[in-house]
Amino acid sequence: MNIRTIGEYGKVLEAAGLLKNRVSETASERTVSRISCFSREVRPGTLFLCKGAAFRETYLSEAVLRGAVAYVSEREYAAGREIPCLLVRDIRGAMAVLAETFYEHPADFLRIIGVTGTKGKTTTAYYIRSIVDTWLAENGQRPSALLSSIENYDGVSRTRAQLTTPEPLELQKYLRTAVDAKVSYLTMEVSSQALKLQRIGHMKMETGVFLNISRDHISPLEHKDFEDYFQSKLQLFSHCRKVCVNLDAEHVQRVLDTASCAERVITFGTCQEAEIRGSGIRMEKGRLCFRLMMPGYEGEVCIPMHGIFNAENALAAAAACFSIDIPPQMIVKGLSTAKVSGRMEEYKSRDRKRTVLVDYAHNRLSFEKLFESVRMEYPGQPVFVIFGCPGGKAYNRRKDLAQVADRYADRIYLAPDDPGPENPREIAREIMSHFHRKRHACVYVDDRGEAVRMALEEAEPGTILLVLGKGCESTQRYADGVRPCLPDGELVQMALDEYDRKHDASA
């Protein structure tokens, strides 16, 4: 990165209409070698950003002691009187602009595909990566980069994701590393919060994918209502040259109207009007199969994953890769090997009498699609489910998920799922208040592993057990902080091993 002065960063902020003051000529000449919003990371020469609802003036005091050369804030603080202040109208907008400038606009050197939607972002992102990497390997090029809810890969290292879409400084650092590593393609999930809070700044993407929309993330900390959520999602289009839209989604006409600002709109879905179309969707021997029709191609696709609903994600991936001129044969080949950790992973007991599916489903739309798919794939078989709801956010899920489980599940086990500031038992009690048909077929279990063991023992032969909400996540958020936990897949495998030992011994 080029070393810039405080004055130069001030001019960048001024050009963006964000700067409210001017710093002295002497202060303007000081150089900035680092930008950070974490006081513990400050070193001499750091431009410190005062951001977030949890910001405390003591953080700025620590930053000054550690050698911060200036700070950026929406207000001036006494703790920062010894160093210049870049006073801004919007700290989040300023963060994005400063991050892009510091890392020299790396998005300009990447072909980026961004994916948004209420459900399916992660699976679609992995499908796209599988196709892109298959095509790149065919041409002797290195794999693409990925920013997802599960992991981030920047062409150099893989790290576990903390947010669906990283904050601006982290995001731009990933992109810069990818560019420096000679990576040419990057697929990323773009959350409604990332769009609303300007995490992606002014970066431009090659293609944006709009999967679907339903009521979710409604809370004082996220979106005040569905309209706010929807508007945030629609902001994706202003960042994209090309757009892929699901014609099967709700509110699709409004989506298409907003997408018309793009250079090109590519549609996908199961209806005749879709440019990228799927038909004959079915499960065959644990694989999702369907007929894919796109300009210049028609043929069968089979993906090694459960879930009829994943056809939507596969069609989205096909449309996105079609938009960047990947040949249809490479699209089919890439989908045929696509896998996603923690999404529709199947586990079976040794006697084949117990089947467990682990999935990340955590909102109404994903719950409905998953239960419908399971009922279709396993007709007439009992279905047990383990799930929970997060604390302090997405309050609507407590009613939504209860209503779906009440309609489809034969037995329900509620367990902690990132309860955060709330008591998980109280969250469970609120969920239970929305049950009607299955009010007496529900139990709260304080430990997810114990819930799995209990469900396996109480299930009759042929039961399908769904373990939903956490997927491959390895932490739980509680009031006292983040605690490590085993991913659901490992909990299931341990419980099945215990079940197998017990039933082998009694056989």
KEVEXBA-22484 format. One record per residue (C-alpha): chain; x, y, z. Coordinates in Angstrom, 2 decimals. Example, Ala and Ser with C-alpha at 12.3 -4.5 7.8 and 13.67 -1.06 7.14 Angstrom:
<atoms>
{"A",{12.30,-4.50,7.80}}
{"A",{13.67,-1.06,7.14}}
</atoms>
This chain:
<atoms>
{"A",{0.00,0.00,0.00}}
{"A",{1.10,3.54,-0.73}}
{"A",{1.90,5.63,2.33}}
{"A",{-0.52,8.55,2.45}}
{"A",{-0.80,11.55,4.72}}
{"A",{-3.61,12.58,7.03}}
{"A",{-4.33,15.40,4.61}}
{"A",{-4.72,13.00,1.70}}
{"A",{-7.20,10.87,3.64}}
{"A",{-9.00,14.07,4.57}}
{"A",{-9.36,14.95,0.88}}
{"A",{-10.76,11.48,0.14}}
{"A",{-13.38,11.95,2.86}}
{"A",{-14.13,15.47,1.63}}
{"A",{-14.64,14.23,-1.93}}
{"A",{-17.11,11.66,-0.59}}
{"A",{-19.05,14.41,1.18}}
{"A",{-18.21,12.98,4.61}}
{"A",{-15.69,15.42,6.13}}
{"A",{-17.01,18.13,8.47}}
{"A",{-13.77,19.88,9.48}}
{"A",{-10.25,20.71,8.36}}
{"A",{-7.02,19.83,10.12}}
{"A",{-3.99,22.09,10.34}}
{"A",{-1.44,22.10,7.55}}
{"A",{1.20,20.69,9.90}}
{"A",{-1.05,17.82,11.03}}
{"A",{-2.06,17.12,7.42}}
{"A",{1.52,16.27,6.51}}
{"A",{1.81,13.41,9.02}}
{"A",{1.90,10.01,7.37}}
{"A",{-0.47,7.11,8.03}}
{"A",{0.95,3.59,7.91}}
{"A",{-2.00,1.71,9.37}}
{"A",{-5.78,2.02,9.86}}
{"A",{-7.64,0.25,12.65}}
{"A",{-10.81,0.43,14.73}}
{"A",{-9.35,-1.77,17.51}}
{"A",{-7.31,0.11,20.09}}
{"A",{-5.27,-2.99,20.96}}
{"A",{-4.04,-3.14,17.35}}
{"A",{-2.84,0.48,17.25}}
{"A",{0.85,1.09,16.52}}
{"A",{2.70,4.36,15.89}}
{"A",{1.38,5.87,12.66}}
{"A",{-2.14,4.40,12.98}}
{"A",{-5.27,6.27,11.89}}
{"A",{-7.79,5.19,14.54}}
{"A",{-11.51,4.82,13.76}}
{"A",{-14.05,5.45,16.54}}
{"A",{-16.97,3.27,15.47}}
{"A",{-19.80,1.16,16.81}}
{"A",{-22.51,1.41,19.44}}
{"A",{-20.13,-0.19,21.94}}
{"A",{-17.39,2.43,21.44}}
{"A",{-15.96,3.93,24.65}}
{"A",{-13.72,6.98,25.00}}
{"A",{-11.24,4.79,26.89}}
{"A",{-10.55,3.01,23.60}}
{"A",{-9.38,6.30,22.10}}
{"A",{-7.23,6.95,25.18}}
{"A",{-5.52,3.61,24.66}}
{"A",{-5.09,4.33,20.94}}
{"A",{-3.38,7.65,21.71}}
{"A",{-1.04,5.97,24.21}}
{"A",{-0.16,3.33,21.60}}
{"A",{0.84,5.96,19.04}}
{"A",{-2.26,6.78,16.97}}
{"A",{-1.41,9.64,14.60}}
{"A",{-5.03,10.84,14.23}}
{"A",{-8.58,9.63,14.77}}
{"A",{-11.79,9.58,12.73}}
{"A",{-15.08,10.12,14.52}}
{"A",{-18.58,11.60,14.35}}
{"A",{-17.70,13.72,17.42}}
{"A",{-14.60,15.08,19.08}}
{"A",{-13.36,13.58,22.35}}
{"A",{-11.24,15.07,25.13}}
{"A",{-9.19,11.87,25.11}}
{"A",{-8.06,12.72,21.56}}
{"A",{-7.04,16.33,22.13}}
{"A",{-3.35,15.52,21.59}}
{"A",{-3.89,14.27,18.03}}
{"A",{-5.84,15.56,14.99}}
{"A",{-9.46,14.55,14.47}}
{"A",{-11.07,13.92,11.10}}
{"A",{-14.67,14.75,11.97}}
{"A",{-17.13,12.89,9.73}}
{"A",{-20.89,12.84,9.15}}
{"A",{-21.12,9.04,8.97}}
{"A",{-18.44,6.85,10.52}}
{"A",{-19.56,3.72,8.66}}
{"A",{-19.44,5.45,5.32}}
{"A",{-16.04,6.85,6.27}}
{"A",{-14.75,3.41,7.23}}
{"A",{-15.63,1.99,3.83}}
{"A",{-14.06,4.90,1.93}}
{"A",{-10.88,4.84,4.02}}
{"A",{-10.55,1.04,3.76}}
{"A",{-10.89,1.11,-0.03}}
{"A",{-8.34,3.92,-0.26}}
{"A",{-5.83,2.33,2.13}}
{"A",{-5.90,-0.99,0.25}}
{"A",{-5.94,0.77,-3.15}}
{"A",{-9.34,-0.36,-4.42}}
{"A",{-8.54,-4.07,-4.91}}
{"A",{-12.07,-4.85,-6.16}}
{"A",{-11.12,-3.11,-9.41}}
{"A",{-8.70,-5.95,-10.14}}
{"A",{-11.04,-8.88,-9.36}}
{"A",{-14.06,-10.40,-11.07}}
{"A",{-16.44,-10.58,-8.11}}
{"A",{-19.75,-12.43,-7.85}}
{"A",{-21.91,-11.30,-4.92}}
{"A",{-24.81,-13.40,-3.62}}
{"A",{-27.70,-12.16,-1.48}}
{"A",{-31.03,-13.62,-0.33}}
{"A",{-32.88,-14.75,2.77}}
{"A",{-31.82,-18.36,2.31}}
{"A",{-29.24,-20.23,0.24}}
{"A",{-26.41,-17.68,0.09}}
{"A",{-23.75,-20.03,1.42}}
{"A",{-24.74,-23.04,-0.68}}
{"A",{-24.96,-20.90,-3.81}}
{"A",{-21.57,-19.33,-3.12}}
{"A",{-20.01,-22.80,-2.75}}
{"A",{-21.68,-24.02,-5.93}}
{"A",{-20.32,-21.00,-7.80}}
{"A",{-16.85,-21.57,-6.40}}
{"A",{-16.96,-25.23,-7.41}}
{"A",{-17.86,-24.29,-10.98}}
{"A",{-15.33,-21.45,-11.22}}
{"A",{-12.53,-23.59,-9.76}}
{"A",{-13.35,-26.48,-12.10}}
{"A",{-13.09,-24.11,-15.03}}
{"A",{-9.91,-22.45,-13.75}}
{"A",{-8.25,-25.83,-13.18}}
{"A",{-9.15,-26.82,-16.73}}
{"A",{-7.25,-23.74,-17.89}}
{"A",{-4.26,-24.26,-15.58}}
{"A",{-5.11,-21.33,-13.29}}
{"A",{-5.12,-21.10,-9.51}}
{"A",{-8.36,-21.45,-7.49}}
{"A",{-10.69,-18.55,-6.83}}
{"A",{-11.23,-16.73,-3.53}}
{"A",{-14.29,-17.04,-1.29}}
{"A",{-15.91,-14.94,1.45}}
{"A",{-18.72,-16.91,3.09}}
{"A",{-20.55,-17.57,6.34}}
{"A",{-18.38,-20.67,6.83}}
{"A",{-14.89,-19.67,5.80}}
{"A",{-12.86,-17.01,4.04}}
{"A",{-10.16,-17.89,1.50}}
{"A",{-8.06,-15.07,0.04}}
{"A",{-5.72,-17.09,-2.15}}
{"A",{-3.20,-17.47,0.68}}
{"A",{-4.96,-18.71,3.80}}
{"A",{-8.30,-20.06,5.02}}
{"A",{-9.90,-18.60,8.13}}
{"A",{-13.18,-19.28,9.90}}
{"A",{-15.71,-16.57,9.15}}
{"A",{-16.92,-14.27,11.93}}
{"A",{-19.53,-12.39,9.87}}
{"A",{-21.39,-13.27,6.69}}
{"A",{-19.76,-10.23,5.08}}
{"A",{-16.65,-8.84,6.83}}
{"A",{-16.37,-5.27,8.11}}
{"A",{-14.75,-2.82,5.60}}
{"A",{-11.11,-2.99,6.77}}
{"A",{-11.13,-6.78,6.94}}
{"A",{-13.01,-7.07,3.65}}
{"A",{-10.63,-4.83,1.73}}
{"A",{-7.64,-6.61,3.26}}
{"A",{-8.99,-9.95,1.97}}
{"A",{-9.46,-8.47,-1.48}}
{"A",{-5.98,-6.93,-1.53}}
{"A",{-4.40,-10.24,-0.47}}
{"A",{-6.30,-12.02,-3.23}}
{"A",{-5.10,-9.52,-5.84}}
{"A",{-1.49,-9.76,-4.63}}
{"A",{-1.77,-13.57,-4.75}}
{"A",{-2.74,-13.33,-8.44}}
{"A",{-6.30,-14.54,-7.82}}
{"A",{-8.66,-13.36,-10.53}}
{"A",{-12.12,-14.45,-9.31}}
{"A",{-13.88,-14.07,-5.96}}
{"A",{-17.32,-15.19,-4.79}}
{"A",{-18.83,-13.56,-1.72}}
{"A",{-22.02,-13.63,0.33}}
{"A",{-23.49,-10.16,0.77}}
{"A",{-25.76,-9.80,3.80}}
{"A",{-28.51,-7.22,4.27}}
{"A",{-26.55,-5.80,7.20}}
{"A",{-23.44,-5.41,5.03}}
{"A",{-25.47,-3.43,2.50}}
{"A",{-27.32,-1.35,5.07}}
{"A",{-24.17,-0.53,7.04}}
{"A",{-22.09,0.20,3.91}}
{"A",{-19.51,-2.52,4.56}}
{"A",{-18.88,-3.03,0.86}}
{"A",{-18.42,0.71,0.26}}
{"A",{-18.45,1.68,-3.40}}
{"A",{-16.90,-1.52,-4.72}}
{"A",{-18.17,-2.82,-8.05}}
{"A",{-18.92,-6.46,-8.77}}
{"A",{-19.05,-8.32,-12.06}}
{"A",{-22.32,-10.06,-11.15}}
{"A",{-24.87,-9.91,-8.36}}
{"A",{-27.23,-12.79,-7.56}}
{"A",{-30.64,-12.22,-5.93}}
{"A",{-31.94,-15.55,-4.62}}
{"A",{-35.11,-14.83,-2.66}}
{"A",{-36.67,-12.63,0.00}}
{"A",{-38.87,-13.32,3.01}}
{"A",{-39.41,-11.71,6.39}}
{"A",{-36.28,-12.14,8.55}}
{"A",{-33.73,-10.23,10.68}}
{"A",{-36.41,-7.96,12.10}}
{"A",{-35.23,-6.52,15.42}}
{"A",{-34.00,-3.21,16.90}}
{"A",{-30.40,-4.27,16.17}}
{"A",{-30.98,-5.31,12.55}}
{"A",{-33.95,-4.10,10.45}}
{"A",{-36.90,-2.22,11.90}}
{"A",{-39.34,-3.87,9.49}}
{"A",{-39.55,-5.96,6.30}}
{"A",{-39.37,-2.88,4.07}}
{"A",{-36.03,-1.87,5.60}}
{"A",{-34.76,-5.44,5.12}}
{"A",{-35.95,-5.59,1.50}}
{"A",{-34.54,-2.16,0.63}}
{"A",{-31.18,-3.19,2.07}}
{"A",{-31.11,-6.33,-0.09}}
{"A",{-31.99,-4.38,-3.21}}
{"A",{-28.95,-2.13,-2.74}}
{"A",{-26.83,-4.97,-4.14}}
{"A",{-27.84,-4.03,-7.68}}
{"A",{-26.18,-0.62,-7.51}}
{"A",{-22.85,-2.41,-7.09}}
{"A",{-23.18,-4.84,-10.04}}
{"A",{-22.61,-4.71,-13.78}}
{"A",{-24.78,-7.80,-14.34}}
{"A",{-27.57,-9.25,-12.22}}
{"A",{-29.08,-12.73,-11.88}}
{"A",{-32.68,-12.82,-10.57}}
{"A",{-34.75,-15.80,-9.41}}
{"A",{-38.13,-15.66,-11.19}}
{"A",{-39.56,-18.09,-8.61}}
{"A",{-38.94,-15.65,-5.73}}
{"A",{-41.61,-13.63,-3.98}}
{"A",{-41.84,-9.92,-4.91}}
{"A",{-39.96,-10.74,-8.13}}
{"A",{-41.45,-7.87,-10.17}}
{"A",{-40.15,-5.34,-7.67}}
{"A",{-36.76,-7.06,-7.75}}
{"A",{-36.70,-6.95,-11.55}}
{"A",{-37.72,-3.28,-11.60}}
{"A",{-34.81,-2.38,-9.31}}
{"A",{-32.41,-4.65,-11.21}}
{"A",{-33.11,-2.82,-14.45}}
{"A",{-30.27,-0.41,-13.58}}
{"A",{-27.77,-3.18,-14.42}}
{"A",{-26.13,-3.58,-17.82}}
{"A",{-27.71,-7.02,-18.15}}
{"A",{-30.31,-9.03,-16.24}}
{"A",{-30.18,-12.83,-16.43}}
{"A",{-33.16,-14.72,-15.04}}
{"A",{-33.22,-18.22,-13.57}}
{"A",{-35.86,-20.52,-12.11}}
{"A",{-38.32,-23.25,-13.03}}
{"A",{-40.80,-21.20,-15.06}}
{"A",{-40.76,-21.12,-18.87}}
{"A",{-39.69,-17.47,-18.98}}
{"A",{-36.39,-18.11,-17.14}}
{"A",{-33.24,-17.84,-19.27}}
{"A",{-31.53,-20.45,-17.09}}
{"A",{-34.19,-23.07,-16.33}}
{"A",{-34.49,-26.29,-14.37}}
{"A",{-37.13,-29.03,-14.70}}
{"A",{-37.70,-32.60,-13.58}}
{"A",{-36.22,-31.83,-10.15}}
{"A",{-35.91,-35.00,-8.07}}
{"A",{-33.75,-36.98,-5.64}}
{"A",{-31.95,-40.07,-6.92}}
{"A",{-29.89,-42.20,-4.52}}
{"A",{-29.12,-39.26,-2.25}}
{"A",{-28.30,-36.93,-5.14}}
{"A",{-30.22,-33.90,-6.37}}
{"A",{-30.90,-34.25,-10.08}}
{"A",{-32.65,-32.05,-12.65}}
{"A",{-32.61,-31.06,-16.30}}
{"A",{-30.71,-27.84,-16.97}}
{"A",{-31.67,-25.65,-19.92}}
{"A",{-29.67,-22.59,-20.89}}
{"A",{-28.71,-20.85,-24.13}}
{"A",{-26.84,-23.38,-26.27}}
{"A",{-27.20,-26.26,-23.81}}
{"A",{-29.67,-28.79,-22.40}}
{"A",{-28.70,-31.74,-20.19}}
{"A",{-28.92,-33.52,-16.87}}
{"A",{-27.24,-32.28,-13.70}}
{"A",{-26.69,-34.32,-10.54}}
{"A",{-25.33,-32.82,-7.32}}
{"A",{-24.10,-34.97,-4.39}}
{"A",{-26.38,-33.27,-1.84}}
{"A",{-29.82,-33.78,-0.34}}
{"A",{-32.56,-31.16,-0.58}}
{"A",{-34.92,-30.49,-3.49}}
{"A",{-34.68,-26.79,-2.59}}
{"A",{-30.99,-26.78,-3.54}}
{"A",{-32.05,-26.80,-7.20}}
{"A",{-32.75,-23.08,-6.76}}
{"A",{-29.20,-22.54,-5.53}}
{"A",{-27.76,-24.62,-8.37}}
{"A",{-29.70,-22.65,-10.99}}
{"A",{-28.48,-19.42,-9.39}}
{"A",{-24.89,-20.66,-9.58}}
{"A",{-25.36,-21.71,-13.21}}
{"A",{-26.76,-18.25,-14.06}}
{"A",{-23.89,-16.46,-12.30}}
{"A",{-21.26,-18.54,-14.07}}
{"A",{-23.06,-18.16,-17.40}}
{"A",{-22.83,-14.39,-16.85}}
{"A",{-19.03,-14.59,-16.75}}
{"A",{-18.84,-16.79,-19.87}}
{"A",{-18.02,-20.15,-18.28}}
{"A",{-18.99,-22.92,-20.77}}
{"A",{-22.10,-24.99,-19.91}}
{"A",{-20.08,-28.22,-19.76}}
{"A",{-17.88,-26.71,-17.06}}
{"A",{-20.97,-25.55,-15.16}}
{"A",{-22.38,-29.08,-15.13}}
{"A",{-19.01,-30.59,-14.19}}
{"A",{-18.53,-28.10,-11.35}}
{"A",{-21.99,-28.75,-9.91}}
{"A",{-21.45,-32.51,-10.03}}
{"A",{-18.72,-32.28,-7.37}}
{"A",{-20.10,-29.42,-5.25}}
{"A",{-20.32,-29.94,-1.49}}
{"A",{-21.01,-27.60,1.42}}
{"A",{-20.03,-28.31,5.02}}
{"A",{-22.97,-28.21,7.44}}
{"A",{-25.58,-28.03,4.68}}
{"A",{-27.85,-31.08,4.20}}
{"A",{-25.18,-33.46,5.50}}
{"A",{-26.52,-36.99,5.96}}
{"A",{-25.58,-39.38,8.78}}
{"A",{-26.94,-42.90,9.36}}
{"A",{-26.79,-45.42,12.17}}
{"A",{-25.11,-48.72,11.44}}
{"A",{-28.45,-50.56,11.45}}
{"A",{-29.78,-47.96,8.93}}
{"A",{-32.81,-47.39,11.19}}
{"A",{-31.87,-43.81,12.06}}
{"A",{-31.15,-41.04,9.53}}
{"A",{-29.89,-37.62,10.63}}
{"A",{-29.69,-34.54,8.43}}
{"A",{-27.61,-31.58,9.61}}
{"A",{-28.44,-28.22,8.05}}
{"A",{-27.99,-24.53,8.75}}
{"A",{-31.71,-23.73,8.19}}
{"A",{-32.56,-20.96,10.63}}
{"A",{-35.41,-18.83,9.25}}
{"A",{-38.97,-19.41,8.08}}
{"A",{-38.21,-19.72,4.38}}
{"A",{-35.34,-22.19,4.87}}
{"A",{-37.39,-24.21,7.39}}
{"A",{-40.36,-24.49,5.03}}
{"A",{-38.22,-25.50,2.05}}
{"A",{-36.30,-28.06,4.10}}
{"A",{-39.35,-29.71,5.69}}
{"A",{-41.15,-29.85,2.34}}
{"A",{-38.10,-31.47,0.77}}
{"A",{-37.76,-34.02,3.58}}
{"A",{-41.46,-34.96,3.38}}
{"A",{-41.03,-35.45,-0.37}}
{"A",{-37.82,-37.48,-0.11}}
{"A",{-38.91,-39.58,2.90}}
{"A",{-42.70,-39.92,2.47}}
{"A",{-44.58,-41.30,5.47}}
{"A",{-41.53,-41.45,7.75}}
{"A",{-41.61,-39.74,11.18}}
{"A",{-39.67,-36.48,11.39}}
{"A",{-38.03,-35.23,14.60}}
{"A",{-36.33,-31.82,14.75}}
{"A",{-33.78,-30.07,16.98}}
{"A",{-33.48,-26.30,16.74}}
{"A",{-33.32,-23.02,18.68}}
{"A",{-33.44,-19.27,18.08}}
{"A",{-30.82,-16.56,18.69}}
{"A",{-31.05,-14.07,21.52}}
{"A",{-31.21,-10.32,21.08}}
{"A",{-32.10,-10.36,17.37}}
{"A",{-34.41,-11.81,14.69}}
{"A",{-37.26,-12.05,17.17}}
{"A",{-39.75,-12.99,14.44}}
{"A",{-38.06,-16.39,14.06}}
{"A",{-39.45,-17.58,17.38}}
{"A",{-42.96,-17.55,16.02}}
{"A",{-42.03,-18.40,12.43}}
{"A",{-39.96,-21.49,13.20}}
{"A",{-42.45,-22.68,15.80}}
{"A",{-45.29,-22.51,13.28}}
{"A",{-43.35,-24.45,10.63}}
{"A",{-42.16,-27.13,13.09}}
{"A",{-45.69,-27.34,14.52}}
{"A",{-47.00,-28.12,11.04}}
{"A",{-44.37,-30.61,9.87}}
{"A",{-42.48,-32.23,12.78}}
{"A",{-43.68,-35.21,14.83}}
{"A",{-41.48,-34.33,17.80}}
{"A",{-39.54,-31.18,18.65}}
{"A",{-36.44,-30.68,20.80}}
{"A",{-35.50,-27.08,21.55}}
{"A",{-31.83,-26.41,22.32}}
{"A",{-29.58,-23.32,22.60}}
{"A",{-28.63,-21.56,19.36}}
{"A",{-26.57,-18.44,20.14}}
{"A",{-28.82,-17.20,22.99}}
{"A",{-26.54,-14.19,23.50}}
{"A",{-27.87,-11.80,26.16}}
{"A",{-31.00,-13.87,26.82}}
{"A",{-31.64,-16.97,28.90}}
{"A",{-31.95,-19.88,26.41}}
{"A",{-34.70,-21.46,28.51}}
{"A",{-36.74,-18.24,28.21}}
{"A",{-36.22,-18.21,24.44}}
{"A",{-37.45,-21.81,24.34}}
{"A",{-40.47,-20.90,26.45}}
{"A",{-41.39,-18.16,23.97}}
{"A",{-41.00,-20.56,21.03}}
{"A",{-43.22,-23.10,22.80}}
{"A",{-45.93,-20.47,23.27}}
{"A",{-46.46,-20.53,19.50}}
{"A",{-47.02,-24.29,19.26}}
{"A",{-50.59,-25.52,18.90}}
{"A",{-50.72,-29.01,17.41}}
{"A",{-47.39,-30.20,18.88}}
{"A",{-47.55,-28.39,22.22}}
{"A",{-47.16,-31.70,24.09}}
{"A",{-44.59,-33.15,21.68}}
{"A",{-41.89,-30.63,22.57}}
{"A",{-39.12,-30.60,25.16}}
{"A",{-36.29,-28.18,26.01}}
{"A",{-32.79,-29.65,26.39}}
{"A",{-29.99,-27.41,27.62}}
{"A",{-27.29,-29.23,25.64}}
{"A",{-27.45,-29.84,21.88}}
{"A",{-25.45,-33.07,22.09}}
{"A",{-27.81,-34.43,24.74}}
{"A",{-30.77,-33.42,22.57}}
{"A",{-29.36,-35.51,19.70}}
{"A",{-28.79,-38.53,21.94}}
{"A",{-32.28,-38.23,23.42}}
{"A",{-33.91,-37.93,20.01}}
{"A",{-32.08,-40.99,18.64}}
{"A",{-33.21,-43.10,21.57}}
{"A",{-36.81,-41.91,21.47}}
{"A",{-37.17,-42.26,17.70}}
{"A",{-38.79,-45.30,16.15}}
{"A",{-37.08,-47.12,13.25}}
{"A",{-37.22,-45.08,10.04}}
{"A",{-37.32,-41.72,11.81}}
{"A",{-35.61,-38.77,10.11}}
{"A",{-33.91,-36.48,12.64}}
{"A",{-33.21,-32.91,11.57}}
{"A",{-30.53,-30.98,13.47}}
{"A",{-30.91,-27.38,12.37}}
{"A",{-29.47,-23.92,12.87}}
{"A",{-25.77,-24.30,13.68}}
{"A",{-24.37,-26.44,10.88}}
{"A",{-20.57,-26.43,11.05}}
{"A",{-20.35,-23.52,13.52}}
{"A",{-17.97,-24.18,16.42}}
{"A",{-19.00,-21.45,18.85}}
{"A",{-22.09,-20.45,20.84}}
{"A",{-22.79,-16.86,21.91}}
{"A",{-23.90,-16.48,25.53}}
{"A",{-24.31,-13.49,27.83}}
{"A",{-20.81,-14.07,29.22}}
{"A",{-19.20,-14.19,25.79}}
{"A",{-18.43,-16.67,23.03}}
{"A",{-18.01,-20.26,24.09}}
{"A",{-16.48,-23.03,21.97}}
{"A",{-18.76,-25.90,20.98}}
{"A",{-18.66,-28.91,18.69}}
{"A",{-20.23,-28.50,15.24}}
{"A",{-23.57,-30.25,14.86}}
{"A",{-22.07,-32.86,12.54}}
{"A",{-19.58,-33.95,15.20}}
{"A",{-22.30,-34.05,17.86}}
{"A",{-24.40,-36.25,15.60}}
{"A",{-21.53,-38.60,14.79}}
{"A",{-20.70,-39.00,18.48}}
{"A",{-24.33,-39.72,19.33}}
{"A",{-24.62,-42.22,16.49}}
{"A",{-21.43,-44.00,17.61}}
{"A",{-22.93,-44.29,21.10}}
{"A",{-26.22,-45.51,19.64}}
{"A",{-24.39,-48.08,17.48}}
{"A",{-22.36,-49.45,20.40}}
{"A",{-25.45,-49.78,22.56}}
{"A",{-27.59,-51.46,19.91}}
{"A",{-24.78,-53.69,18.63}}
{"A",{-24.32,-54.99,22.17}}
{"A",{-28.03,-55.73,22.55}}
{"A",{-28.40,-57.39,19.16}}
</atoms>
